[in-house]
Amino acid sequence: LVSGVMFPVARLPEAVQTAAQFFPLYWQGLGLRAVFLPDAMAAAEIGGSWRLPETAAVLGAWAAAGLLLAP
């Protein structure tokens, strides 16, 4: 629910915004919005940008952790 897929994370309390950024679904949603929405919509995001380098790094870290923990 706090991933930002159903409603904007920016409307949530700041502590919940921070917690939402620990989940990969938030970053997947951010990346997809960057691809499909116009650049002007980035102003509505946390930080006012799409943060594509951060998105790639976080999703890469989740993927690496998944590969390391998989049997």
CHARMM internal coordinates of N, CA and C (Angstrom, degrees):
IC EDIT
DIST 1 N 1 CA 1.4409
DIST 1 CA 1 C 1.5167
ANGL 1 N 1 CA 1 C 112.80
DIST 1 C 2 N 1.3124
ANGL 1 CA 1 C 2 N 118.19
DIHE 1 N 1 CA 1 C 2 N -28.55
DIST 2 N 2 CA 1.4641
ANGL 1 C 2 N 2 CA 119.88
DIHE 1 CA 1 C 2 N 2 CA -177.14
DIST 2 CA 2 C 1.5250
ANGL 2 N 2 CA 2 C 112.36
DIHE 1 C 2 N 2 CA 2 C -96.13
DIST 2 C 3 N 1.3076
ANGL 2 CA 2 C 3 N 117.34
DIHE 2 N 2 CA 2 C 3 N 15.48
DIST 3 N 3 CA 1.4627
ANGL 2 C 3 N 3 CA 120.18
DIHE 2 CA 2 C 3 N 3 CA -175.90
DIST 3 CA 3 C 1.5176
ANGL 3 N 3 CA 3 C 114.05
DIHE 2 C 3 N 3 CA 3 C -79.93
DIST 3 C 4 N 1.3236
ANGL 3 CA 3 C 4 N 117.91
DIHE 3 N 3 CA 3 C 4 N -15.46
DIST 4 N 4 CA 1.4528
ANGL 3 C 4 N 4 CA 120.33
DIHE 3 CA 3 C 4 N 4 CA -177.53
DIST 4 CA 4 C 1.5091
ANGL 4 N 4 CA 4 C 113.79
DIHE 3 C 4 N 4 CA 4 C 88.52
DIST 4 C 5 N 1.3119
ANGL 4 CA 4 C 5 N 117.43
DIHE 4 N 4 CA 4 C 5 N 5.11
DIST 5 N 5 CA 1.4549
ANGL 4 C 5 N 5 CA 120.45
DIHE 4 CA 4 C 5 N 5 CA -179.85
DIST 5 CA 5 C 1.5325
ANGL 5 N 5 CA 5 C 110.61
DIHE 4 C 5 N 5 CA 5 C -78.92
DIST 5 C 6 N 1.3149
ANGL 5 CA 5 C 6 N 117.69
DIHE 5 N 5 CA 5 C 6 N -39.99
DIST 6 N 6 CA 1.4676
ANGL 5 C 6 N 6 CA 121.65
DIHE 5 CA 5 C 6 N 6 CA -177.42
DIST 6 CA 6 C 1.5239
ANGL 6 N 6 CA 6 C 113.18
DIHE 5 C 6 N 6 CA 6 C -90.80
DIST 6 C 7 N 1.3335
ANGL 6 CA 6 C 7 N 117.14
DIHE 6 N 6 CA 6 C 7 N -31.97
DIST 7 N 7 CA 1.4633
ANGL 6 C 7 N 7 CA 121.39
DIHE 6 CA 6 C 7 N 7 CA 179.55
DIST 7 CA 7 C 1.5188
ANGL 7 N 7 CA 7 C 108.35
DIHE 6 C 7 N 7 CA 7 C -151.63
DIST 7 C 8 N 1.3284
ANGL 7 CA 7 C 8 N 118.48
DIHE 7 N 7 CA 7 C 8 N 158.30
DIST 8 N 8 CA 1.4692
ANGL 7 C 8 N 8 CA 121.34
DIHE 7 CA 7 C 8 N 8 CA -174.16
DIST 8 CA 8 C 1.5299
ANGL 8 N 8 CA 8 C 113.11
DIHE 7 C 8 N 8 CA 8 C -64.71
DIST 8 C 9 N 1.3081
ANGL 8 CA 8 C 9 N 116.22
DIHE 8 N 8 CA 8 C 9 N 130.92
DIST 9 N 9 CA 1.4603
ANGL 8 C 9 N 9 CA 121.45
DIHE 8 CA 8 C 9 N 9 CA 177.05
DIST 9 CA 9 C 1.5231
ANGL 9 N 9 CA 9 C 110.16
DIHE 8 C 9 N 9 CA 9 C -66.50
DIST 9 C 10 N 1.3124
ANGL 9 CA 9 C 10 N 117.75
DIHE 9 N 9 CA 9 C 10 N -29.58
DIST 10 N 10 CA 1.4652
ANGL 9 C 10 N 10 CA 121.39
DIHE 9 CA 9 C 10 N 10 CA -177.77
DIST 10 CA 10 C 1.5262
ANGL 10 N 10 CA 10 C 112.35
DIHE 9 C 10 N 10 CA 10 C -62.24
DIST 10 C 11 N 1.3026
ANGL 10 CA 10 C 11 N 118.57
DIHE 10 N 10 CA 10 C 11 N -18.64
DIST 11 N 11 CA 1.4693
ANGL 10 C 11 N 11 CA 121.69
DIHE 10 CA 10 C 11 N 11 CA 178.19
DIST 11 CA 11 C 1.5269
ANGL 11 N 11 CA 11 C 112.47
DIHE 10 C 11 N 11 CA 11 C -85.03
DIST 11 C 12 N 1.3009
ANGL 11 CA 11 C 12 N 117.95
DIHE 11 N 11 CA 11 C 12 N -9.66
DIST 12 N 12 CA 1.4595
ANGL 11 C 12 N 12 CA 121.82
DIHE 11 CA 11 C 12 N 12 CA -179.57
DIST 12 CA 12 C 1.5243
ANGL 12 N 12 CA 12 C 110.38
DIHE 11 C 12 N 12 CA 12 C -83.56
DIST 12 C 13 N 1.3330
ANGL 12 CA 12 C 13 N 117.81
DIHE 12 N 12 CA 12 C 13 N 161.66
DIST 13 N 13 CA 1.4689
ANGL 12 C 13 N 13 CA 119.77
DIHE 12 CA 12 C 13 N 13 CA 174.63
DIST 13 CA 13 C 1.5287
ANGL 13 N 13 CA 13 C 110.88
DIHE 12 C 13 N 13 CA 13 C -58.98
DIST 13 C 14 N 1.3209
ANGL 13 CA 13 C 14 N 116.24
DIHE 13 N 13 CA 13 C 14 N 153.71
DIST 14 N 14 CA 1.4627
ANGL 13 C 14 N 14 CA 120.96
DIHE 13 CA 13 C 14 N 14 CA -174.13
DIST 14 CA 14 C 1.5263
ANGL 14 N 14 CA 14 C 112.55
DIHE 13 C 14 N 14 CA 14 C -58.99
DIST 14 C 15 N 1.3258
ANGL 14 CA 14 C 15 N 118.00
DIHE 14 N 14 CA 14 C 15 N -38.11
DIST 15 N 15 CA 1.4668
ANGL 14 C 15 N 15 CA 120.53
DIHE 14 CA 14 C 15 N 15 CA 179.22
DIST 15 CA 15 C 1.5267
ANGL 15 N 15 CA 15 C 111.01
DIHE 14 C 15 N 15 CA 15 C -63.66
DIST 15 C 16 N 1.3128
ANGL 15 CA 15 C 16 N 116.92
DIHE 15 N 15 CA 15 C 16 N -37.99
DIST 16 N 16 CA 1.4668
ANGL 15 C 16 N 16 CA 120.83
DIHE 15 CA 15 C 16 N 16 CA 179.27
DIST 16 CA 16 C 1.5284
ANGL 16 N 16 CA 16 C 110.06
DIHE 15 C 16 N 16 CA 16 C -72.16
DIST 16 C 17 N 1.3302
ANGL 16 CA 16 C 17 N 117.77
DIHE 16 N 16 CA 16 C 17 N -35.12
DIST 17 N 17 CA 1.4659
ANGL 16 C 17 N 17 CA 121.09
DIHE 16 CA 16 C 17 N 17 CA 176.04
DIST 17 CA 17 C 1.5226
ANGL 17 N 17 CA 17 C 110.08
DIHE 16 C 17 N 17 CA 17 C -59.97
DIST 17 C 18 N 1.3230
ANGL 17 CA 17 C 18 N 115.69
DIHE 17 N 17 CA 17 C 18 N -43.91
DIST 18 N 18 CA 1.4654
ANGL 17 C 18 N 18 CA 120.21
DIHE 17 CA 17 C 18 N 18 CA 179.43
DIST 18 CA 18 C 1.5227
ANGL 18 N 18 CA 18 C 110.49
DIHE 17 C 18 N 18 CA 18 C -64.08
DIST 18 C 19 N 1.3236
ANGL 18 CA 18 C 19 N 117.31
DIHE 18 N 18 CA 18 C 19 N -44.45
DIST 19 N 19 CA 1.4633
ANGL 18 C 19 N 19 CA 120.92
DIHE 18 CA 18 C 19 N 19 CA 179.85
DIST 19 CA 19 C 1.5267
ANGL 19 N 19 CA 19 C 111.23
DIHE 18 C 19 N 19 CA 19 C -64.04
DIST 19 C 20 N 1.3196
ANGL 19 CA 19 C 20 N 117.76
DIHE 19 N 19 CA 19 C 20 N -36.83
DIST 20 N 20 CA 1.4647
ANGL 19 C 20 N 20 CA 121.43
DIHE 19 CA 19 C 20 N 20 CA -178.57
DIST 20 CA 20 C 1.5202
ANGL 20 N 20 CA 20 C 111.58
DIHE 19 C 20 N 20 CA 20 C -62.24
DIST 20 C 21 N 1.3153
ANGL 20 CA 20 C 21 N 116.86
DIHE 20 N 20 CA 20 C 21 N -30.03
DIST 21 N 21 CA 1.4596
ANGL 20 C 21 N 21 CA 120.42
DIHE 20 CA 20 C 21 N 21 CA -176.72
DIST 21 CA 21 C 1.5265
ANGL 21 N 21 CA 21 C 112.98
DIHE 20 C 21 N 21 CA 21 C -76.13
DIST 21 C 22 N 1.3218
ANGL 21 CA 21 C 22 N 118.21
DIHE 21 N 21 CA 21 C 22 N -1.96
DIST 22 N 22 CA 1.4586
ANGL 21 C 22 N 22 CA 121.28
DIHE 21 CA 21 C 22 N 22 CA 175.61
DIST 22 CA 22 C 1.5252
ANGL 22 N 22 CA 22 C 112.47
DIHE 21 C 22 N 22 CA 22 C -86.98
DIST 22 C 23 N 1.3227
ANGL 22 CA 22 C 23 N 117.42
DIHE 22 N 22 CA 22 C 23 N -11.03
DIST 23 N 23 CA 1.4557
ANGL 22 C 23 N 23 CA 121.43
DIHE 22 CA 22 C 23 N 23 CA -176.82
DIST 23 CA 23 C 1.5279
ANGL 23 N 23 CA 23 C 110.85
DIHE 22 C 23 N 23 CA 23 C -100.56
DIST 23 C 24 N 1.3328
ANGL 23 CA 23 C 24 N 117.88
DIHE 23 N 23 CA 23 C 24 N 140.16
DIST 24 N 24 CA 1.4680
ANGL 23 C 24 N 24 CA 119.98
DIHE 23 CA 23 C 24 N 24 CA -177.10
DIST 24 CA 24 C 1.5262
ANGL 24 N 24 CA 24 C 113.57
DIHE 23 C 24 N 24 CA 24 C -66.42
DIST 24 C 25 N 1.3213
ANGL 24 CA 24 C 25 N 118.37
DIHE 24 N 24 CA 24 C 25 N -26.40
DIST 25 N 25 CA 1.4647
ANGL 24 C 25 N 25 CA 119.48
DIHE 24 CA 24 C 25 N 25 CA -179.02
DIST 25 CA 25 C 1.5249
ANGL 25 N 25 CA 25 C 111.44
DIHE 24 C 25 N 25 CA 25 C -64.09
DIST 25 C 26 N 1.3283
ANGL 25 CA 25 C 26 N 117.89
DIHE 25 N 25 CA 25 C 26 N -32.62
DIST 26 N 26 CA 1.4691
ANGL 25 C 26 N 26 CA 120.49
DIHE 25 CA 25 C 26 N 26 CA 175.78
DIST 26 CA 26 C 1.5233
ANGL 26 N 26 CA 26 C 109.79
DIHE 25 C 26 N 26 CA 26 C -59.93
DIST 26 C 27 N 1.3310
ANGL 26 CA 26 C 27 N 116.62
DIHE 26 N 26 CA 26 C 27 N -46.86
DIST 27 N 27 CA 1.4688
ANGL 26 C 27 N 27 CA 121.22
DIHE 26 CA 26 C 27 N 27 CA -176.47
DIST 27 CA 27 C 1.5216
ANGL 27 N 27 CA 27 C 111.46
DIHE 26 C 27 N 27 CA 27 C -71.41
DIST 27 C 28 N 1.3211
ANGL 27 CA 27 C 28 N 117.80
DIHE 27 N 27 CA 27 C 28 N -34.90
DIST 28 N 28 CA 1.4631
ANGL 27 C 28 N 28 CA 120.10
DIHE 27 CA 27 C 28 N 28 CA 175.29
DIST 28 CA 28 C 1.5225
ANGL 28 N 28 CA 28 C 110.47
DIHE 27 C 28 N 28 CA 28 C -63.77
DIST 28 C 29 N 1.3177
ANGL 28 CA 28 C 29 N 116.47
DIHE 28 N 28 CA 28 C 29 N -43.56
DIST 29 N 29 CA 1.4605
ANGL 28 C 29 N 29 CA 120.54
DIHE 28 CA 28 C 29 N 29 CA 177.79
DIST 29 CA 29 C 1.5137
ANGL 29 N 29 CA 29 C 111.96
DIHE 28 C 29 N 29 CA 29 C -63.02
DIST 29 C 30 N 1.3285
ANGL 29 CA 29 C 30 N 116.43
DIHE 29 N 29 CA 29 C 30 N -40.72
DIST 30 N 30 CA 1.4662
ANGL 29 C 30 N 30 CA 120.72
DIHE 29 CA 29 C 30 N 30 CA 178.97
DIST 30 CA 30 C 1.5243
ANGL 30 N 30 CA 30 C 110.56
DIHE 29 C 30 N 30 CA 30 C -62.90
DIST 30 C 31 N 1.3225
ANGL 30 CA 30 C 31 N 116.92
DIHE 30 N 30 CA 30 C 31 N -43.73
DIST 31 N 31 CA 1.4592
ANGL 30 C 31 N 31 CA 120.40
DIHE 30 CA 30 C 31 N 31 CA 178.52
DIST 31 CA 31 C 1.5189
ANGL 31 N 31 CA 31 C 112.50
DIHE 30 C 31 N 31 CA 31 C -64.01
DIST 31 C 32 N 1.3172
ANGL 31 CA 31 C 32 N 116.96
DIHE 31 N 31 CA 31 C 32 N -41.51
DIST 32 N 32 CA 1.4646
ANGL 31 C 32 N 32 CA 120.15
DIHE 31 CA 31 C 32 N 32 CA 178.83
DIST 32 CA 32 C 1.5209
ANGL 32 N 32 CA 32 C 111.64
DIHE 31 C 32 N 32 CA 32 C -67.56
DIST 32 C 33 N 1.3314
ANGL 32 CA 32 C 33 N 116.85
DIHE 32 N 32 CA 32 C 33 N -38.68
DIST 33 N 33 CA 1.4672
ANGL 32 C 33 N 33 CA 118.60
DIHE 32 CA 32 C 33 N 33 CA 176.65
DIST 33 CA 33 C 1.5243
ANGL 33 N 33 CA 33 C 110.46
DIHE 32 C 33 N 33 CA 33 C -64.04
DIST 33 C 34 N 1.3284
ANGL 33 CA 33 C 34 N 117.68
DIHE 33 N 33 CA 33 C 34 N -36.21
DIST 34 N 34 CA 1.4663
ANGL 33 C 34 N 34 CA 121.01
DIHE 33 CA 33 C 34 N 34 CA 178.65
DIST 34 CA 34 C 1.5237
ANGL 34 N 34 CA 34 C 111.05
DIHE 33 C 34 N 34 CA 34 C -63.38
DIST 34 C 35 N 1.3169
ANGL 34 CA 34 C 35 N 116.59
DIHE 34 N 34 CA 34 C 35 N -34.72
DIST 35 N 35 CA 1.4617
ANGL 34 C 35 N 35 CA 120.97
DIHE 34 CA 34 C 35 N 35 CA -178.85
DIST 35 CA 35 C 1.5282
ANGL 35 N 35 CA 35 C 111.65
DIHE 34 C 35 N 35 CA 35 C -76.13
DIST 35 C 36 N 1.3195
ANGL 35 CA 35 C 36 N 116.89
DIHE 35 N 35 CA 35 C 36 N -42.96
DIST 36 N 36 CA 1.4650
ANGL 35 C 36 N 36 CA 120.21
DIHE 35 CA 35 C 36 N 36 CA -169.88
DIST 36 CA 36 C 1.5251
ANGL 36 N 36 CA 36 C 115.36
DIHE 35 C 36 N 36 CA 36 C -97.40
DIST 36 C 37 N 1.3215
ANGL 36 CA 36 C 37 N 118.92
DIHE 36 N 36 CA 36 C 37 N -20.24
DIST 37 N 37 CA 1.4648
ANGL 36 C 37 N 37 CA 120.63
DIHE 36 CA 36 C 37 N 37 CA -178.02
DIST 37 CA 37 C 1.5254
ANGL 37 N 37 CA 37 C 110.69
DIHE 36 C 37 N 37 CA 37 C -100.24
DIST 37 C 38 N 1.3275
ANGL 37 CA 37 C 38 N 118.17
DIHE 37 N 37 CA 37 C 38 N 154.86
DIST 38 N 38 CA 1.4718
ANGL 37 C 38 N 38 CA 120.35
DIHE 37 CA 37 C 38 N 38 CA 177.62
DIST 38 CA 38 C 1.5297
ANGL 38 N 38 CA 38 C 111.08
DIHE 37 C 38 N 38 CA 38 C -67.96
DIST 38 C 39 N 1.3280
ANGL 38 CA 38 C 39 N 116.03
DIHE 38 N 38 CA 38 C 39 N 158.33
DIST 39 N 39 CA 1.4626
ANGL 38 C 39 N 39 CA 121.25
DIHE 38 CA 38 C 39 N 39 CA -177.00
DIST 39 CA 39 C 1.5186
ANGL 39 N 39 CA 39 C 113.19
DIHE 38 C 39 N 39 CA 39 C -58.92
DIST 39 C 40 N 1.3155
ANGL 39 CA 39 C 40 N 117.69
DIHE 39 N 39 CA 39 C 40 N -29.26
DIST 40 N 40 CA 1.4651
ANGL 39 C 40 N 40 CA 120.71
DIHE 39 CA 39 C 40 N 40 CA -179.35
DIST 40 CA 40 C 1.5283
ANGL 40 N 40 CA 40 C 111.98
DIHE 39 C 40 N 40 CA 40 C -63.14
DIST 40 C 41 N 1.3212
ANGL 40 CA 40 C 41 N 117.97
DIHE 40 N 40 CA 40 C 41 N -24.32
DIST 41 N 41 CA 1.4647
ANGL 40 C 41 N 41 CA 121.55
DIHE 40 CA 40 C 41 N 41 CA -179.31
DIST 41 CA 41 C 1.5236
ANGL 41 N 41 CA 41 C 112.45
DIHE 40 C 41 N 41 CA 41 C -74.05
DIST 41 C 42 N 1.3152
ANGL 41 CA 41 C 42 N 118.03
DIHE 41 N 41 CA 41 C 42 N -13.35
DIST 42 N 42 CA 1.4670
ANGL 41 C 42 N 42 CA 120.88
DIHE 41 CA 41 C 42 N 42 CA 179.67
DIST 42 CA 42 C 1.5192
ANGL 42 N 42 CA 42 C 111.57
DIHE 41 C 42 N 42 CA 42 C -62.86
DIST 42 C 43 N 1.3149
ANGL 42 CA 42 C 43 N 117.94
DIHE 42 N 42 CA 42 C 43 N -24.99
DIST 43 N 43 CA 1.4644
ANGL 42 C 43 N 43 CA 121.24
DIHE 42 CA 42 C 43 N 43 CA -180.00
DIST 43 CA 43 C 1.5234
ANGL 43 N 43 CA 43 C 111.88
DIHE 42 C 43 N 43 CA 43 C -62.06
DIST 43 C 44 N 1.3198
ANGL 43 CA 43 C 44 N 118.14
DIHE 43 N 43 CA 43 C 44 N -23.93
DIST 44 N 44 CA 1.4616
ANGL 43 C 44 N 44 CA 121.73
DIHE 43 CA 43 C 44 N 44 CA -179.57
DIST 44 CA 44 C 1.5260
ANGL 44 N 44 CA 44 C 112.60
DIHE 43 C 44 N 44 CA 44 C -82.06
DIST 44 C 45 N 1.3199
ANGL 44 CA 44 C 45 N 117.68
DIHE 44 N 44 CA 44 C 45 N -8.25
DIST 45 N 45 CA 1.4621
ANGL 44 C 45 N 45 CA 121.31
DIHE 44 CA 44 C 45 N 45 CA -178.26
DIST 45 CA 45 C 1.5253
ANGL 45 N 45 CA 45 C 111.06
DIHE 44 C 45 N 45 CA 45 C -84.95
DIST 45 C 46 N 1.3225
ANGL 45 CA 45 C 46 N 116.03
DIHE 45 N 45 CA 45 C 46 N 163.82
DIST 46 N 46 CA 1.4590
ANGL 45 C 46 N 46 CA 121.23
DIHE 45 CA 45 C 46 N 46 CA 174.50
DIST 46 CA 46 C 1.5215
ANGL 46 N 46 CA 46 C 107.42
DIHE 45 C 46 N 46 CA 46 C -63.20
DIST 46 C 47 N 1.3043
ANGL 46 CA 46 C 47 N 117.85
DIHE 46 N 46 CA 46 C 47 N 127.50
DIST 47 N 47 CA 1.4529
ANGL 46 C 47 N 47 CA 121.64
DIHE 46 CA 46 C 47 N 47 CA -178.37
DIST 47 CA 47 C 1.5163
ANGL 47 N 47 CA 47 C 113.93
DIHE 46 C 47 N 47 CA 47 C 86.38
DIST 47 C 48 N 1.3142
ANGL 47 CA 47 C 48 N 117.92
DIHE 47 N 47 CA 47 C 48 N -8.54
DIST 48 N 48 CA 1.4564
ANGL 47 C 48 N 48 CA 121.76
DIHE 47 CA 47 C 48 N 48 CA 176.95
DIST 48 CA 48 C 1.5125
ANGL 48 N 48 CA 48 C 115.24
DIHE 47 C 48 N 48 CA 48 C 72.75
DIST 48 C 49 N 1.3361
ANGL 48 CA 48 C 49 N 118.28
DIHE 48 N 48 CA 48 C 49 N 16.82
DIST 49 N 49 CA 1.4635
ANGL 48 C 49 N 49 CA 120.74
DIHE 48 CA 48 C 49 N 49 CA 178.05
DIST 49 CA 49 C 1.5269
ANGL 49 N 49 CA 49 C 108.85
DIHE 48 C 49 N 49 CA 49 C -147.55
DIST 49 C 50 N 1.3276
ANGL 49 CA 49 C 50 N 115.03
DIHE 49 N 49 CA 49 C 50 N 171.36
DIST 50 N 50 CA 1.4636
ANGL 49 C 50 N 50 CA 119.55
DIHE 49 CA 49 C 50 N 50 CA -179.56
DIST 50 CA 50 C 1.5215
ANGL 50 N 50 CA 50 C 112.04
DIHE 49 C 50 N 50 CA 50 C -78.43
DIST 50 C 51 N 1.3179
ANGL 50 CA 50 C 51 N 118.33
DIHE 50 N 50 CA 50 C 51 N -21.03
DIST 51 N 51 CA 1.4770
ANGL 50 C 51 N 51 CA 123.16
DIHE 50 CA 50 C 51 N 51 CA 178.58
DIST 51 CA 51 C 1.5328
ANGL 51 N 51 CA 51 C 111.80
DIHE 50 C 51 N 51 CA 51 C 52.45
DIST 51 C 52 N 1.3256
ANGL 51 CA 51 C 52 N 116.12
DIHE 51 N 51 CA 51 C 52 N 51.88
DIST 52 N 52 CA 1.4635
ANGL 51 C 52 N 52 CA 120.43
DIHE 51 CA 51 C 52 N 52 CA -176.76
DIST 52 CA 52 C 1.5275
ANGL 52 N 52 CA 52 C 113.88
DIHE 51 C 52 N 52 CA 52 C -63.93
DIST 52 C 53 N 1.3533
ANGL 52 CA 52 C 53 N 120.27
DIHE 52 N 52 CA 52 C 53 N -40.30
DIST 53 N 53 CA 1.4679
ANGL 52 C 53 N 53 CA 117.85
DIHE 52 CA 52 C 53 N 53 CA 176.71
DIST 53 CA 53 C 1.5304
ANGL 53 N 53 CA 53 C 112.48
DIHE 52 C 53 N 53 CA 53 C -61.50
DIST 53 C 54 N 1.3269
ANGL 53 CA 53 C 54 N 116.91
DIHE 53 N 53 CA 53 C 54 N -40.87
DIST 54 N 54 CA 1.4647
ANGL 53 C 54 N 54 CA 120.32
DIHE 53 CA 53 C 54 N 54 CA 177.34
DIST 54 CA 54 C 1.5249
ANGL 54 N 54 CA 54 C 110.70
DIHE 53 C 54 N 54 CA 54 C -64.69
DIST 54 C 55 N 1.3245
ANGL 54 CA 54 C 55 N 116.33
DIHE 54 N 54 CA 54 C 55 N -40.20
DIST 55 N 55 CA 1.4608
ANGL 54 C 55 N 55 CA 120.76
DIHE 54 CA 54 C 55 N 55 CA 179.89
DIST 55 CA 55 C 1.5233
ANGL 55 N 55 CA 55 C 110.31
DIHE 54 C 55 N 55 CA 55 C -60.45
DIST 55 C 56 N 1.3152
ANGL 55 CA 55 C 56 N 116.83
DIHE 55 N 55 CA 55 C 56 N -46.97
DIST 56 N 56 CA 1.4659
ANGL 55 C 56 N 56 CA 120.82
DIHE 55 CA 55 C 56 N 56 CA 179.49
DIST 56 CA 56 C 1.5245
ANGL 56 N 56 CA 56 C 111.17
DIHE 55 C 56 N 56 CA 56 C -63.68
DIST 56 C 57 N 1.3290
ANGL 56 CA 56 C 57 N 117.25
DIHE 56 N 56 CA 56 C 57 N -41.04
DIST 57 N 57 CA 1.4623
ANGL 56 C 57 N 57 CA 120.85
DIHE 56 CA 56 C 57 N 57 CA -179.05
DIST 57 CA 57 C 1.5291
ANGL 57 N 57 CA 57 C 111.66
DIHE 56 C 57 N 57 CA 57 C -65.84
DIST 57 C 58 N 1.3190
ANGL 57 CA 57 C 58 N 116.84
DIHE 57 N 57 CA 57 C 58 N -45.36
DIST 58 N 58 CA 1.4690
ANGL 57 C 58 N 58 CA 120.04
DIHE 57 CA 57 C 58 N 58 CA -178.53
DIST 58 CA 58 C 1.5242
ANGL 58 N 58 CA 58 C 110.95
DIHE 57 C 58 N 58 CA 58 C -66.49
DIST 58 C 59 N 1.3276
ANGL 58 CA 58 C 59 N 117.18
DIHE 58 N 58 CA 58 C 59 N -45.24
DIST 59 N 59 CA 1.4637
ANGL 58 C 59 N 59 CA 119.27
DIHE 58 CA 58 C 59 N 59 CA 179.33
DIST 59 CA 59 C 1.5256
ANGL 59 N 59 CA 59 C 111.33
DIHE 58 C 59 N 59 CA 59 C -66.48
DIST 59 C 60 N 1.3317
ANGL 59 CA 59 C 60 N 117.06
DIHE 59 N 59 CA 59 C 60 N -34.77
DIST 60 N 60 CA 1.4630
ANGL 59 C 60 N 60 CA 120.36
DIHE 59 CA 59 C 60 N 60 CA 174.95
DIST 60 CA 60 C 1.5198
ANGL 60 N 60 CA 60 C 111.82
DIHE 59 C 60 N 60 CA 60 C -64.58
DIST 60 C 61 N 1.3306
ANGL 60 CA 60 C 61 N 116.86
DIHE 60 N 60 CA 60 C 61 N -39.68
DIST 61 N 61 CA 1.4666
ANGL 60 C 61 N 61 CA 120.86
DIHE 60 CA 60 C 61 N 61 CA 177.96
DIST 61 CA 61 C 1.5284
ANGL 61 N 61 CA 61 C 110.97
DIHE 60 C 61 N 61 CA 61 C -65.51
DIST 61 C 62 N 1.3359
ANGL 61 CA 61 C 62 N 117.08
DIHE 61 N 61 CA 61 C 62 N -41.68
DIST 62 N 62 CA 1.4639
ANGL 61 C 62 N 62 CA 119.92
DIHE 61 CA 61 C 62 N 62 CA 176.89
DIST 62 CA 62 C 1.5305
ANGL 62 N 62 CA 62 C 110.62
DIHE 61 C 62 N 62 CA 62 C -63.31
DIST 62 C 63 N 1.3186
ANGL 62 CA 62 C 63 N 117.54
DIHE 62 N 62 CA 62 C 63 N -40.46
DIST 63 N 63 CA 1.4667
ANGL 62 C 63 N 63 CA 120.97
DIHE 62 CA 62 C 63 N 63 CA 179.16
DIST 63 CA 63 C 1.5264
ANGL 63 N 63 CA 63 C 110.82
DIHE 62 C 63 N 63 CA 63 C -65.44
DIST 63 C 64 N 1.3270
ANGL 63 CA 63 C 64 N 116.74
DIHE 63 N 63 CA 63 C 64 N -43.30
DIST 64 N 64 CA 1.4653
ANGL 63 C 64 N 64 CA 120.53
DIHE 63 CA 63 C 64 N 64 CA 178.79
DIST 64 CA 64 C 1.5251
ANGL 64 N 64 CA 64 C 110.96
DIHE 63 C 64 N 64 CA 64 C -63.64
DIST 64 C 65 N 1.3237
ANGL 64 CA 64 C 65 N 116.81
DIHE 64 N 64 CA 64 C 65 N -42.74
DIST 65 N 65 CA 1.4667
ANGL 64 C 65 N 65 CA 120.07
DIHE 64 CA 64 C 65 N 65 CA 178.21
DIST 65 CA 65 C 1.5259
ANGL 65 N 65 CA 65 C 110.75
DIHE 64 C 65 N 65 CA 65 C -62.58
DIST 65 C 66 N 1.3142
ANGL 65 CA 65 C 66 N 116.49
DIHE 65 N 65 CA 65 C 66 N -40.24
DIST 66 N 66 CA 1.4567
ANGL 65 C 66 N 66 CA 119.83
DIHE 65 CA 65 C 66 N 66 CA 177.90
DIST 66 CA 66 C 1.5212
ANGL 66 N 66 CA 66 C 112.52
DIHE 65 C 66 N 66 CA 66 C -63.83
DIST 66 C 67 N 1.3242
ANGL 66 CA 66 C 67 N 116.43
DIHE 66 N 66 CA 66 C 67 N -40.00
DIST 67 N 67 CA 1.4681
ANGL 66 C 67 N 67 CA 119.80
DIHE 66 CA 66 C 67 N 67 CA 178.59
DIST 67 CA 67 C 1.5232
ANGL 67 N 67 CA 67 C 111.68
DIHE 66 C 67 N 67 CA 67 C -68.05
DIST 67 C 68 N 1.3235
ANGL 67 CA 67 C 68 N 116.78
DIHE 67 N 67 CA 67 C 68 N -36.72
DIST 68 N 68 CA 1.4635
ANGL 67 C 68 N 68 CA 120.06
DIHE 67 CA 67 C 68 N 68 CA 179.43
DIST 68 CA 68 C 1.5244
ANGL 68 N 68 CA 68 C 112.17
DIHE 67 C 68 N 68 CA 68 C -71.10
DIST 68 C 69 N 1.3149
ANGL 68 CA 68 C 69 N 117.02
DIHE 68 N 68 CA 68 C 69 N -34.43
DIST 69 N 69 CA 1.4613
ANGL 68 C 69 N 69 CA 120.64
DIHE 68 CA 68 C 69 N 69 CA -176.70
DIST 69 CA 69 C 1.5219
ANGL 69 N 69 CA 69 C 113.57
DIHE 68 C 69 N 69 CA 69 C -88.69
DIST 69 C 70 N 1.3207
ANGL 69 CA 69 C 70 N 117.20
DIHE 69 N 69 CA 69 C 70 N -12.88
DIST 70 N 70 CA 1.4673
ANGL 69 C 70 N 70 CA 120.18
DIHE 69 CA 69 C 70 N 70 CA -179.58
DIST 70 CA 70 C 1.5252
ANGL 70 N 70 CA 70 C 109.80
DIHE 69 C 70 N 70 CA 70 C -69.59
DIST 70 C 71 N 1.3186
ANGL 70 CA 70 C 71 N 116.55
DIHE 70 N 70 CA 70 C 71 N 143.42
DIST 71 N 71 CA 1.4806
ANGL 70 C 71 N 71 CA 118.64
DIHE 70 CA 70 C 71 N 71 CA -179.76
DIST 71 CA 71 C 1.5080
ANGL 71 N 71 CA 71 C 112.74
DIHE 70 C 71 N 71 CA 71 C -69.07
END
COOR INIT
IC SEED 1 N 1 CA 1 C
IC BUILD
